[in-house]
């Protein structure tokens, strides 16, 4: 999907560059100007392919640098498209350049803000989850949920992890849940230094986690040297050593006096990995074995990295609250009044925030780290504080 978008975008840009070159650069008497223009156009359009070649050729990729290449490509591409839109649509010579330069400036400004500011504005969001199924002893039970740290692509990873830990611990939660994608490509991105920092997260009932698609090692090219199963085992061991409990395909009971609720984690099977970005991944998926022996009459919290499983979970009679990440709102979203929009809507039915259907709630966090490029527009990194409330 991403490669297809980049390819189509490149074709549009090449067409636009060619028209600009033929109309405004080629007539120039200065040969050096034509050479510079060709070099600039070629460099701008080749950036994503250089990044992808580096990813493919290198066993241990420099993810941060490659994402910077894709970030610059995104900035240069969208700004040029805005410029060309004004130039090609309007016929009046003054109007076309005035509109084109104005649009280019606005787009560039939004993108630059997304790189230098929004990407780093870690926020704490709050939401209430109200249910008649919630036991009285868990009324006002507070869960801190965060996901998609992607430490392999973080700039100043230790600094970001320190901030995450400080913000979470300041909330004094009953339970902390991590929703997957701790790393980007391979298990050793979780270095002892970063593990020591993240291991300082505290909660009354501890910290639990599920693995995301990136945690499995599916994006590491040499799966012979490092099979998916081995990477998954190694990252799980490192997470457990931090003091977090990995609950992939497990259910735990959380007890308060004579009351209890169930907490289920869904791991990433091969089938889920193959369809991780498909909206209909759950259509023929059987999740019943994950809830074997789990009583339906107890309030259930399910942690599924992929939100596409929500309705399947609810149909089984579980998932009073489902917590997911994965989508990031594609790191771009906007709002007009109460209406929110994002490119993520092209791929996912539910993509950000709280959704309620009958007696089931789904919360999708926009995550903390970045994938693809160092950019977030209208979707700052987030930690979410969820307060459970019993409805009388």
C-alpha positions in Angstrom: 0.0 0.0 0.0 2.7 2.5 1.0 4.9 1.6 -1.9 2.0 1.9 -4.3 1.2 5.4 -2.9 4.8 6.5 -3.3 5.0 5.2 -6.8 1.8 7.0 -7.9 3.0 10.2 -6.2 6.3 9.9 -8.0 4.6 9.6 -11.3 2.5 12.7 -10.6 5.5 14.6 -9.6 7.6 13.6 -12.6 4.7 14.8 -14.8 4.6 18.1 -13.0 8.3 18.5 -12.9 8.5 17.9 -16.7 5.8 20.5 -17.4 7.6 23.1 -15.2 10.9 22.3 -16.8 9.6 22.6 -20.4 7.7 25.8 -19.7 10.0 27.7 -17.4 13.5 26.2 -17.3 14.3 24.8 -20.8 13.8 28.2 -22.6 16.6 29.6 -20.4 19.9 30.4 -22.2 21.8 29.2 -19.1 22.7 25.6 -19.5 23.8 25.4 -15.8 20.3 26.4 -14.7 18.8 23.4 -16.7 21.4 21.0 -15.1 20.6 22.3 -11.6 16.9 21.9 -12.1 17.2 18.4 -13.5 19.5 17.4 -10.5 17.1 18.9 -8.0 14.0 17.2 -9.5 15.8 13.8 -9.7 17.1 14.0 -6.2 13.7 14.9 -4.7 12.0 12.1 -6.6 14.7 9.4 -5.8 14.7 9.9 -2.0 12.1 7.2 -1.1 13.8 4.7 -3.4 17.2 5.3 -1.8 15.5 4.8 1.6 13.9 1.6 0.5 17.1 0.3 -1.1 19.0 0.9 2.2 16.3 -1.0 4.0 16.5 -3.9 1.6 20.3 -4.1 1.3 21.2 -3.6 5.0 20.7 -6.3 7.6 20.8 -3.7 10.4 19.1 -0.7 8.9 19.6 2.9 10.1 15.8 3.4 10.6 16.1 7.0 11.9 18.1 8.1 8.8 15.9 6.3 6.3 12.8 7.9 7.9 14.4 11.3 7.5 14.8 10.6 3.8 11.1 9.7 3.6 10.2 12.8 5.7 12.1 15.1 3.3 10.4 13.4 0.3 7.0 13.9 1.9 7.7 17.6 2.6 9.2 18.3 -0.9 6.5 16.3 -2.7 3.4 17.7 -1.1 4.7 21.2 -1.2 5.5 20.9 -4.9 2.0 19.4 -5.6 0.5 22.4 -3.9 2.7 24.8 -6.0 1.8 23.0 -9.2 -1.9 23.0 -8.4 -1.9 26.8 -8.4 0.3 27.1 -11.5 -1.5 24.6 -13.7 -5.1 25.5 -12.7 -5.0 29.2 -13.1 -4.3 30.9 -16.5 -3.5 34.4 -15.3 0.2 34.7 -14.9 0.1 36.7 -11.7 -2.8 34.7 -10.1 -1.1 31.3 -10.9 2.1 32.2 -9.1 0.4 34.0 -6.2 -1.9 31.0 -5.6 0.7 28.4 -6.2 3.3 30.0 -3.9 0.6 30.6 -1.2 -0.6 27.0 -1.3 3.0 25.7 -1.3 3.9 27.9 1.8 0.8 26.7 3.7 1.5 23.0 3.0 5.2 23.4 3.8 4.4 25.2 7.1 1.9 22.5 8.2 4.4 19.7 7.4 7.3 21.5 9.2 5.1 22.0 12.3 4.3 18.3 12.2 8.0 17.5 12.1 9.4 19.9 14.7 6.5 20.3 17.1 3.5 18.0 16.9 5.7 14.9 16.7 7.1 15.7 20.1 4.0 17.0 21.9 3.3 14.0 24.2 -0.2 14.4 25.6 -2.3 12.7 28.2 -5.9 12.0 27.0 -8.7 11.1 29.4 -11.8 9.0 28.7 -14.5 7.4 30.8 -15.8 3.9 30.1 -19.3 3.4 31.6 -20.8 -0.1 31.9 -23.5 -1.8 33.9 -21.4 -5.0 33.8 -18.6 -3.4 35.8 -18.3 -4.8 39.4 -18.8 -2.2 42.1 -15.3 -2.8 43.5 -13.9 -1.5 40.1 -15.9 1.7 40.0 -13.3 4.5 39.2 -10.6 1.9 38.4 -8.0 3.7 36.4 -6.1 2.2 33.5 -3.2 4.0 31.7 -2.9 2.7 28.2 -0.1 3.5 25.7 1.1 1.8 22.5 3.3 1.9 19.4 6.5 3.2 21.0 8.6 2.1 18.0 11.8 2.8 19.9 14.0 1.8 16.9 12.8 4.9 15.0 12.7 7.3 17.9 15.0 10.4 17.8 16.6 10.6 21.3 14.9 7.4 22.4 16.2 7.5 26.0 14.8 11.0 26.4 11.4 10.0 25.0 11.2 6.9 27.2 12.1 9.0 30.3 9.2 11.4 29.5 6.8 8.5 28.9 7.7 6.9 32.2 7.5 10.2 34.1 4.1 11.0 32.6 2.7 7.6 33.3 3.9 7.3 36.9 2.5 10.8 37.7 -1.0 9.4 36.9 -0.6 6.8 39.8 -2.7 4.2 37.8 -4.3 1.0 39.1 -3.1 -0.8 35.9 -0.8 0.1 33.0 -1.3 -1.6 29.6 1.0 -1.5 26.6 -0.7 -2.3 23.3 2.2 -3.5 21.2 4.9 -2.4 18.7 7.6 -1.6 21.2 10.2 -2.0 18.5 10.5 -1.5 14.8 12.5 -4.3 13.2 14.3 -6.6 15.6 14.4 -7.4 19.3 17.8 -5.8 20.2 16.4 -2.3 19.6 15.2 -2.8 23.2 18.7 -2.1 24.6 19.5 -2.7 28.3 19.5 1.1 28.8 16.0 1.6 27.4 14.7 -1.5 29.2 16.0 -0.1 32.5 14.1 3.2 31.8 10.8 1.5 30.8 11.1 -1.0 33.6 10.5 1.9 36.1 6.8 2.3 35.1 4.7 1.5 38.1 1.1 0.7 38.8 -0.8 -0.9 41.7 -1.7 -4.0 39.6 1.5 -3.9 37.5 2.2 -3.4 33.8 0.9 -5.8 31.1 1.7 -5.9 27.4 0.8 -7.6 24.2 3.1 -7.8 21.1 2.4 -5.9 17.9 3.3 -6.8 14.3 6.6 -5.0 14.5 7.6 -6.9 17.7 7.5 -10.2 15.8 10.4 -9.3 13.5 8.2 -9.7 10.4 10.0 -6.6 8.9 13.5 -8.0 9.3 14.6 -9.2 5.9 16.7 -12.2 6.9 14.1 -14.4 8.5 16.5 -17.4 8.1 19.1 -15.8 10.4 16.4 -14.5 12.7 13.0 -16.3 12.3 9.8 -14.6 13.4 9.3 -17.1 16.2 12.8 -16.5 17.5 12.5 -12.7 17.4 9.1 -12.9 19.2 10.6 -15.1 21.9 13.6 -12.8 22.5 11.6 -9.6 22.6 9.1 -11.3 25.0 11.9 -12.3 27.3 13.3 -8.8 27.3 9.9 -7.3 28.1 9.4 -9.8 30.9 12.8 -8.9 32.4 11.6 -5.3 32.6 8.9 -6.4 35.0 6.0 -6.2 32.5 3.8 -9.3 32.0 3.3 -10.4 28.4 -0.3 -11.7 28.1 -0.4 -12.8 24.5 -3.2 -15.4 24.1 -3.6 -15.4 27.9 -6.3 -14.3 30.3 -5.7 -13.0 33.8 -8.0 -12.2 36.7 -7.8 -8.9 38.5 -9.3 -9.2 41.9 -10.7 -6.6 44.2 -12.2 -8.1 47.4 -14.9 -10.5 46.3 -15.2 -9.0 42.8 -13.0 -9.6 39.8 -12.7 -8.8 36.1 -10.8 -10.6 33.3 -8.0 -9.3 31.2 -7.3 -11.1 27.9 -4.4 -10.4 25.5 -4.4 -11.4 21.8 -1.1 -12.3 20.2 -0.2 -12.0 16.6 -0.6 -15.3 14.8 0.7 -16.0 11.3 -2.8 -15.4 9.9 -3.1 -12.1 11.7 0.3 -11.0 10.5 -0.5 -11.8 6.9 -3.6 -9.6 7.0 -2.5 -7.0 9.6 -3.6 -4.0 7.5 -6.9 -5.6 6.2 -10.2 -4.2 7.4 -11.8 -7.6 7.0 -9.1 -9.7 8.6 -11.5 -11.0 11.3 -14.3 -12.3 8.9 -13.2 -15.9 8.9 -11.0 -15.8 12.0 -11.8 -18.1 14.9 -11.0 -16.5 18.3 -13.0 -18.9 20.5 -9.9 -20.7 21.7 -8.5 -17.5 23.2 -11.4 -17.3 25.6 -11.6 -20.9 26.6 -12.5 -21.1 30.2 -13.1 -17.4 30.5 -16.5 -16.7 32.1 -18.8 -14.5 30.1 -20.5 -13.0 33.1 -17.4 -11.1 34.2 -16.4 -7.7 32.9 -13.7 -8.4 30.2 -10.9 -6.2 29.0 -9.2 -7.4 25.9 -6.0 -6.0 24.6 -5.6 -6.5 20.8 -2.9 -4.6 18.9 -5.2 -4.7 15.9 -8.6 -2.9 16.2 -10.0 -4.9 13.3 -10.8 -7.7 15.8 -13.2 -5.6 17.9 -16.5 -6.8 16.5 -15.4 -10.4 16.4 -14.5 -10.2 20.1 -17.8 -8.6 20.9 -19.7 -11.2 19.0 -18.2 -13.9 21.3 -19.6 -12.1 24.3 -16.3 -10.6 25.5 -14.6 -7.3 25.1 -16.6 -5.0 27.3 -13.5 -2.8 26.7 -11.1 -3.5 23.8 -7.8 -1.6 23.7 -5.9 -1.3 20.5 -3.2 0.7 18.7 -1.6 -0.1 15.3 -3.2 2.6 13.2 -1.5 5.8 14.5 -4.3 7.6 12.6 -1.6 7.3 9.9 0.0 10.2 11.8 -2.3 12.6 10.0 -5.7 13.7 11.1 -7.8 16.8 11.1 -11.0 18.0 12.7 -13.8 20.3 11.5 -16.3 20.7 14.4 -17.2 17.2 15.6 -16.1 15.6 12.4 -12.6 14.0 12.3 -10.9 12.7 9.2 -7.7 10.9 8.3 -6.1 8.9 5.5 -6.6 6.0 7.9 -10.3 5.9 7.0 -9.3 4.5 3.6 -8.1 1.3 5.3 -9.8 1.0 8.7 -13.4 1.2 9.8 -12.3 2.3 13.3 -9.1 4.3 13.4 -8.8 6.6 16.4 -10.4 7.3 19.8 -13.4 5.8 21.5 -16.1 3.7 19.8 -19.2 2.3 21.4 -21.5 -0.4 20.0 -24.1 -2.0 22.2 -22.3 -3.0 25.4 -18.8 -3.0 24.0 -16.3 -0.2 23.9 -13.2 0.1 21.7 -10.4 2.6 22.3 -7.7 3.1 19.7 -4.7 5.2 20.8 -2.7 7.2 18.2 0.5 5.8 19.7 3.7 7.5 20.6 6.4 6.7 18.0 6.4 7.1 14.2 6.6 4.8 11.3 7.6 5.8 7.7 8.5 9.4 8.5 9.2 11.6 11.4 6.0 13.5 11.1 2.7 13.8 12.9 0.0 16.2 11.7 -2.9 16.7 14.1 -2.1 13.4 15.7 0.3 14.1 18.5 1.8 11.1 20.5 -0.5 10.1 23.3 -0.9 8.3 26.6 -4.5 7.6 27.6 -6.0 7.5 31.1 -9.2 5.4 31.1 -11.5 5.5 34.1 -14.0 2.7 34.5 -17.4 3.7 35.8 -20.2 1.5 36.9 -23.6 2.5 35.6 -26.4 2.1 38.2 
